[in-house]
């Protein structure tokens, strides 16, 4: 198949890593794959280098640059002649639907990554685009969600269930596996006997860092071995708010701001406990799945597919409740090192057996075939 993927950028993020994994995996299987980006310069662009995947920058000039974008995209589709236009997330989904009638492509596949999004936490333009996507969804031949929670959420908002397919993220267990734990811990100032808890997430309201910080403060008052690390970056003003909250809660000395990191298997492996505190919007959490693949037990809020992913390999708590999250962290610390290692081994097996890259590739190939069957060859 000839597949053109359309995305905003390849900035660092879970959905973007999955796009790279899918594109390179499909190319390895003999498909002709191209990735077109609204904006260039994303850190993950280098993941496509040498993979056989063509990368095209559409050079979009801000959010209102739609007409020239449409002209460039139409020209690209005429040149490539793709069977499938596979759009990733809200803005590209909307663009693909609006332009479908003038693009020489056989089928349109949407990719939806969120579950119960709270659009009120963002500006007017993201809210407008989400509303537009709800109106334009019928243009898609197949709609892929990466979580069962996301499928239920969008079905309740009128997305046609007959077109929807749930395809869980695929985790490359040849990359994400237990590794060196000492080097990074030492660079972070964590002692061998410290219990290192990590929240790996961009600084975004949906990730609910305030609940994590408040839970960390509660847990640290009862267990002196706890140390906490925040891996990820975001707007400086939001980071300053979170730092002020940590100071107010009295947990600053036990909390490390690690920023972004290139060697994510090492980050996961350095942790004793991986945490997700998301309040909404999470579909399939890459950070949880990657931690599990590295043998790390998880504590997560019951958002998206976290419960389905973790099962008996960690703890699930309600979102937005610092005391419940702190209780789970204390329970995880109380089971002992050996019990956590045993739980981590189960987590590794669960990812390997249920959420592999090969299974994801198989499912996408089937979704593309389904999309093509809905369209006449001469369309």
Buried (B, 14 or more C-beta within 10 A) or exposed (E): BBBBBBBBBBBBBBBBBBBBBBBBBBBEEEBBBBBBBBBBEBBBBEBBEEBBBBBBBBEBEEEEBBEEBBEBBBEBBEEBEBBBBBBBBBBBBBBBBBBBEEBEBBBBBBBBBBBBBEBEBBEEEBBEBBEBBBEBBEBBBBBBBBBBBBBBBBBEEEBEEEBBBBBBBBBBBEBBBBBEBEEBBEEBEBEEEBBBBBBBBBBBBBBBBBBBBBBBBBBBEEBEEBBBBBBBBBEEEEBEBBBEBBEEBEBBEBBBBBEEBEEBBBBBBBBBBBBBBBBBBBBBBBBBBBBBBBBBBBBBBBBBBBBEBBEEBBBBBEBBBBEBBBBBBBEBBEEEEEEBBBBBBBBBBBBBEBBBBEBBBBBBBEBBEBBBEBBEEEE
